[in-house]
Amino acid sequence: MKVAVISDIHGNWQALESVMADYQMQGCERVLCLGDLAMAGPQPEVVLDYIINKVQNWTIIKGNTDKMIAEFNLKMYDKLSKEFPVMANALLDDVDVIDKEKKEFLNDLSERKELMLEGVSVLMVHGSPRRINEDILPNMKISDVQEMICGETANLILCGHTHVPCGYQTLSKQTIVNVGSVGRPMTGVPKANYAIIDFNNSSFSVEHRQVDYDYSLAAEIVRARGFEGAKELAEQITNPTQRHI
C-alpha cells in the first residue's frame, strides 16, 4: 500500500493541487498530513475549505502554526513579532480571514497520532515526538536524534516542521522521515516536497519527491494579500532559502 505523507502546506493551494495530482498518479491510497495547513501562505481559506469538505482517506494532525491560529492572542502576536515580524503579521491577517468553523477544526486536531499500516507501527508528529516545534534537520548527530525519540516504540516516525526533507536510521532500528514542506519548501528549489511510503508485509520503503507547481502564481497571490511582510513571503516562495522571517 502506497501512502503519501505531506506536511507544511501553509495555505499554498497551487502547491497542494500539484502534489495531489502527483500522488494520485503514483497510486497512493491514503494520505498522512503532518500539520501546518494554513498560516503565512497565499490562500489559507481555500486550503482549509478543501481539507475540511473535500478530502477522503486523509489522517491529519496539528502543526505549531495551526495551534497559533486556533489559540491566537495578542501576547502571542507580540512575542512572535519580536523574533519573526513577517510571520507575526501573516498570523494576524490569517486570524482575520479564517472563519470560526475552520479555527475550531484546527483546534480539534490531535498533536500526534499512532497507527499500524501493513504491520508497521507509525507515529505522526509535526516537529518531534517530544515537542511540536522541535527541529529534526539534516546532518544532526544520531545521538541527538535518538534523544528526541527516547521512549517511542514506533518503527517509523514521520515529521515535518523544518521545511527541509531528511531521514535517519537510529541505533534502536527506528526510522525517522522528515518529509519537508508542500507549500514553503526551504531547499533552494521552488518545488513542493512530500514523501511516498510503500508499505508491504511488515516492511516499507521511502521515496522523497519534488513536484513542479506554479510558484509564480502562488507568490503573486500572497503578495496581493497586502499585509506588511506579504512581499517578503512572496519572495520566499520564489527563492525558498530562508525559513524564518
C-alpha positions as CSV (number, residue, x, y, z in Angstrom):
1,M,0.0,0.0,0.0
2,K,1.4,3.3,-1.0
3,V,0.8,6.2,1.3
4,A,1.5,9.9,0.6
5,V,2.9,11.8,3.6
6,I,2.6,15.6,3.3
7,S,3.3,18.5,5.7
8,D,3.5,22.2,5.9
9,I,1.1,23.2,3.2
10,H,0.9,26.8,4.6
11,G,-2.1,27.9,2.5
12,N,-0.4,27.2,-0.8
13,W,-3.2,25.8,-2.9
14,Q,-1.1,25.8,-6.1
15,A,1.5,23.5,-4.5
16,L,-1.1,21.3,-2.8
17,E,-3.0,20.8,-6.0
18,S,0.2,19.7,-7.9
19,V,1.2,17.3,-5.1
20,M,-2.3,15.8,-5.0
21,A,-2.1,15.2,-8.8
22,D,1.3,13.6,-8.4
23,Y,0.5,11.2,-5.5
24,Q,-2.7,10.1,-7.3
25,M,-0.7,9.4,-10.4
26,Q,1.8,7.4,-8.2
27,G,-1.1,5.2,-6.9
28,C,-1.3,6.3,-3.3
29,E,-4.3,5.0,-1.5
30,R,-4.0,7.2,1.7
31,V,-2.6,10.5,2.9
32,L,-1.0,11.3,6.2
33,C,-0.8,15.0,6.8
34,L,1.6,16.3,9.5
35,G,0.1,19.8,10.0
36,D,0.8,23.5,9.4
37,L,-2.1,23.7,7.0
38,A,-2.8,27.4,6.5
39,M,-0.6,30.0,8.0
40,A,1.5,32.5,6.1
41,G,0.5,31.5,2.6
42,P,-1.4,32.6,-0.5
43,Q,-4.9,31.1,0.2
44,P,-5.4,29.8,3.7
45,E,-9.2,29.7,3.5
46,V,-9.2,27.8,0.2
47,V,-6.8,25.2,1.5
48,L,-8.8,24.7,4.7
49,D,-12.1,24.6,2.9
50,Y,-10.8,21.8,0.7
51,I,-9.3,19.8,3.5
52,I,-12.4,20.1,5.7
53,N,-15.0,19.5,3.0
54,K,-13.4,17.5,0.1
55,V,-10.6,15.2,1.2
56,Q,-11.0,11.5,1.7
57,N,-8.6,9.0,3.2
58,W,-6.6,11.7,5.0
59,T,-5.3,11.4,8.5
60,I,-4.3,14.8,9.9
61,I,-2.5,16.1,12.9
62,K,-1.9,19.7,14.2
63,G,1.2,21.7,13.5
64,N,2.6,24.6,15.6
65,T,1.1,27.3,13.3
66,D,-2.3,25.5,13.3
67,K,-2.0,25.9,17.1
68,M,-1.2,29.6,16.8
69,I,-4.2,30.3,14.6
70,A,-6.6,28.3,16.9
71,E,-5.2,29.8,20.2
72,F,-4.4,33.3,18.9
73,N,-4.0,36.1,21.4
74,L,-2.2,39.5,21.4
75,K,0.5,38.3,23.8
76,M,1.4,35.5,21.3
77,Y,1.5,38.1,18.5
78,D,3.8,40.5,20.5
79,K,6.2,37.7,21.3
80,L,6.3,36.4,17.7
81,S,6.7,39.9,16.3
82,K,9.9,40.5,18.2
83,E,11.6,37.5,16.6
84,F,9.8,37.0,13.3
85,P,7.8,40.1,12.3
86,V,6.8,38.9,8.9
87,M,5.3,35.7,10.3
88,A,3.6,37.7,13.1
89,N,1.9,39.9,10.6
90,A,0.9,36.9,8.5
91,L,-0.6,35.3,11.5
92,L,-2.6,38.5,12.4
93,D,-4.0,38.6,8.8
94,D,-4.7,34.8,8.8
95,V,-6.7,35.0,12.0
96,D,-8.8,37.8,10.4
97,V,-9.6,35.9,7.2
98,I,-10.1,32.4,8.6
99,D,-13.6,31.8,9.9
100,K,-14.6,30.4,13.3
101,E,-15.5,26.9,11.9
102,K,-12.1,26.5,10.4
103,K,-10.4,27.7,13.6
104,E,-12.4,25.1,15.6
105,F,-11.3,22.4,13.1
106,L,-7.6,23.3,13.7
107,N,-8.1,23.4,17.4
108,D,-9.7,19.9,17.4
109,L,-6.8,18.3,15.7
110,S,-4.5,16.0,17.7
111,E,-0.8,16.8,18.1
112,R,0.2,13.2,17.4
113,K,-1.3,10.0,16.1
114,E,-0.1,6.4,16.3
115,L,-1.3,3.9,13.7
116,M,-0.5,0.5,12.3
117,L,0.0,0.1,8.5
118,E,0.6,-3.2,6.9
119,G,2.2,-4.5,10.2
120,V,4.4,-1.3,10.6
121,S,3.9,0.8,13.7
122,V,3.8,4.5,12.6
123,L,4.0,7.7,14.7
124,M,2.9,11.0,13.2
125,V,4.3,14.2,14.7
126,H,4.8,17.7,13.5
127,G,8.2,18.7,14.9
128,S,9.5,15.8,17.1
129,P,7.8,13.3,19.4
130,R,8.7,15.5,22.4
131,R,7.8,18.9,21.1
132,I,5.5,20.2,18.3
133,N,8.1,22.9,17.2
134,E,11.3,21.0,17.6
135,D,13.6,20.7,14.5
136,I,14.7,17.4,13.0
137,L,17.2,18.7,10.4
138,P,19.7,17.1,8.0
139,N,23.2,16.3,9.3
140,M,22.3,16.0,13.0
141,K,24.2,13.8,15.4
142,I,22.5,10.5,15.6
143,S,22.7,10.7,19.4
144,D,20.7,13.9,19.3
145,V,18.0,12.3,17.1
146,Q,17.9,9.3,19.4
147,E,17.4,11.6,22.4
148,M,14.4,13.3,20.7
149,I,12.6,9.9,20.2
150,C,13.5,8.5,23.6
151,G,10.7,6.3,24.9
152,E,8.9,5.9,21.5
153,T,8.5,2.4,20.1
154,A,7.1,3.1,16.6
155,N,9.1,1.5,13.7
156,L,8.6,4.6,11.6
157,I,8.3,8.2,12.9
158,L,7.1,10.8,10.4
159,C,7.7,14.6,10.9
160,G,7.9,17.9,9.1
161,H,8.2,21.4,10.5
162,T,11.7,22.3,9.2
163,H,10.6,22.5,5.6
164,V,13.8,20.5,4.7
165,P,13.5,16.8,3.9
166,C,15.8,14.3,5.6
167,G,15.8,10.9,7.3
168,Y,17.6,8.9,9.9
169,Q,18.0,5.2,10.9
170,T,18.7,5.1,14.7
171,L,20.6,2.8,16.9
172,S,17.2,1.4,18.1
173,K,16.5,0.4,14.5
174,Q,13.8,3.0,14.1
175,T,13.4,5.2,11.0
176,I,12.7,8.9,11.2
177,V,11.5,10.6,8.0
178,N,11.1,14.4,7.7
179,V,9.0,14.9,4.5
180,G,9.8,18.5,4.0
181,S,7.1,21.1,3.0
182,V,4.4,21.2,0.3
183,G,3.8,24.9,0.4
184,R,7.0,26.5,1.7
185,P,10.0,24.2,0.9
186,M,13.3,25.6,2.1
187,T,15.5,23.6,-0.2
188,G,16.7,26.3,-2.5
189,V,14.4,24.9,-5.3
190,P,10.8,26.2,-5.6
191,K,9.3,22.7,-5.9
192,A,6.8,21.2,-3.5
193,N,8.2,18.4,-1.3
194,Y,6.5,15.3,0.1
195,A,7.2,11.6,0.5
196,I,5.7,8.3,-0.5
197,I,5.9,5.4,1.8
198,D,5.3,2.0,0.3
199,F,4.1,-0.5,3.0
200,N,4.3,-4.2,2.2
201,N,4.2,-7.2,4.6
202,S,5.6,-5.5,7.7
203,S,8.3,-3.6,5.8
204,F,8.4,-0.3,4.0
205,S,10.4,1.8,1.6
206,V,10.6,5.6,1.4
207,E,10.7,7.9,-1.7
208,H,11.2,11.7,-1.3
209,R,9.6,13.6,-4.2
210,Q,9.8,17.1,-5.6
211,V,6.9,18.4,-7.6
212,D,6.8,21.3,-10.0
213,Y,4.0,23.8,-9.4
214,D,3.0,27.4,-10.4
215,Y,5.1,29.1,-7.7
216,S,4.9,32.4,-9.6
217,L,1.1,32.5,-9.3
218,A,1.4,31.5,-5.6
219,A,3.8,34.3,-5.0
220,E,1.6,36.8,-6.8
221,I,-1.5,35.8,-4.7
222,V,0.3,36.1,-1.4
223,R,1.8,39.5,-2.4
224,A,-1.7,40.7,-3.2
225,R,-2.8,40.0,0.3
226,G,-1.2,43.3,1.2
227,F,-0.3,42.9,4.8
228,E,3.1,44.2,6.0
229,G,5.6,41.4,5.0
230,A,3.5,39.9,2.2
231,K,6.1,40.9,-0.3
232,E,8.8,39.1,1.7
233,L,6.7,36.0,1.8
234,A,6.2,36.1,-1.9
235,E,9.9,36.4,-2.5
236,Q,10.4,33.4,-0.1
237,I,8.1,31.3,-2.4
238,T,10.1,32.1,-5.5
239,N,13.5,31.8,-3.7
240,P,13.0,29.3,-0.9
241,T,16.2,29.6,1.1
242,Q,15.2,31.4,4.3
243,R,12.7,29.7,6.6
244,H,12.3,32.3,9.4
245,I,11.5,35.9,8.5
